[in-house]
């Protein structure tokens, strides 16, 4: 919105020419989302307390987590508001990829909101069933894939997958592209959701992945850089860098209130939306497989649950003391703060490895 209001003035006032640069507007989106989160955060938390929107803690989790019962939840609404407002203020709204990123993120947030609402209403840690949640994610993901294949030129996507570390390896999928998008979005969303079990853990890791994909989207949107680095150029993806910047700013702002001991939890409205946001950006940037590396922490958390459940069903034995993985280390004796910081370091290492794919092709 600000872009559309001020950039046309560049013909009369040269200073306004700065608004054409994606880097400037991405930085502005970071600051805008951050300030919105910091300014609105205290009022939003007070409102959640007044409405008695408190977190219910699972009885099967670590016992010391019971002291967190009643902490305001559904803080993901604040993240979504800051993210969407900052994006709409600074992005070129004529770009359909921006709207798709926003639409998918908000839609996943709606699924999470329904889950959180049922938990709060029933005063139990039981919201939507796994099937209901996956159905909602599937509808959004399939719709997003269909839109990508139906966009007018030059935005229309080719239904293929590009492999990291191999510049010429491209796998055409045809209509299998739709279930592929479903796997990426649902997998990313559920992985972030499972990681959201300690104060600040999921939002800090999301911040790192979002900053990583800001680099990928910028490179893919700059034809000169994309050609030099042998990255498939994607028309219009540069504007999604602003979305990534807004996500970084919103994450930093929310982390101010979510760091240990947390004043507010993001809830499923936040974790499902953040996972959906990361997933759709990976799809739009044609860096879907790189997400396995960039989001390596989320993948590890998801795999720990899969391994734990599979092992117990097949052998009657557990591999970890508790899953997801962060609970295992809690029961080993690590403090919550130590787990969070070390997992952030691991997330950063995975992000740096993923960035190396830009050169190692």
PyMOL commands that set and color helices and strands:
alter all, ss='L'
color gray80, all
select helices_A, chain A and resi 2-11+14-20+22-50+63-68+76-90+96-122+130-150+176-195+201-221+223-229+237-258+267-284+291-294+296-315+325-332+336-358
alter helices_A, ss='H'
color red, helices_A
select strands_A, chain A and resi 160-162+170-172
alter strands_A, ss='S'
color yellow, strands_A
deselect
rebuild
show_as cartoon
